Amino acid sequence: MRVLALAFALFVAILVPVQASFSVRPTELRLTEPGAVTTLYLNNNTSTPNVYQVGSAEWVDRSDPTAVAPTTDIVISPQVLRLAPGQTGRVRIRAARPGIAGSGKAYRILARQVAPTKQSGDLSVGFNLQFNVPLLTDTNR
């Protein structure tokens, strides 16, 4: 039992720094007015430069956050960012055409860390994180 507890503690100790390496804010976005633009901030909390990719998907089942489908309804700029250590990047998000903002449709903004280039001889294990941020277009809160 002690071995299991020790293994779990080691696993958690390893994951804590990994989880702190990349963050996004806010954790919920809204497009409720025609022509509106919302902003997602990405933070590189590591000591190395990293590349991040941002995309969108339509949320097809509100009871299941993983039920998404490809969409062209959302415009994201920029879609790829290279952030220096400690740097924060700003991504602008808007509807691709009139009628989407305020429609009640829901989308997911997918922000992911692209695999960094490993140093030769580096045998460490790395985790690439992805955040799945809801983008809501309804006017009700």
C-alpha positions, 0 to 999 in steps of 0.5 A: 500500500505504501508503494502505491501511495508513493507512486501516486505522490510522485505522479502528482508531483510530476504533473503539477509543473506540467499543468502550469506550463500553458494556460488560457483565459477566460475559460468561457467566451461569448459572441452575442452581438453582430460584429462582436469580437472576443479575445482569448489569452494564451500564457506560456508559463515555461522557460522555453519558447513554445508554439501554440495552435488555436482552432474552432469546432461546433458544439453539437451536443451541449450535454457532451462537451466532447461532441464537436464537429468541424466548422467554418462559422468562426474566424480566429486570428492568429491561428498559430502563435510562437510565445517566448518564455513568460509571454502572453499571446492574444487571439481574436475570435469573431463570427465568419458571417452575420447571423451567428452572433446571438444565434444560440449556437455553441462552439468550442475553441481548441487551444493546443500546445504544439510539440516543442523541438527536443534537444538531442539526447533529451530522454524526458517525457513531455505532455502537450496540453489542449484547452477546450474553451466554450464559445457561446452565442446566446444572449441569455446568461 
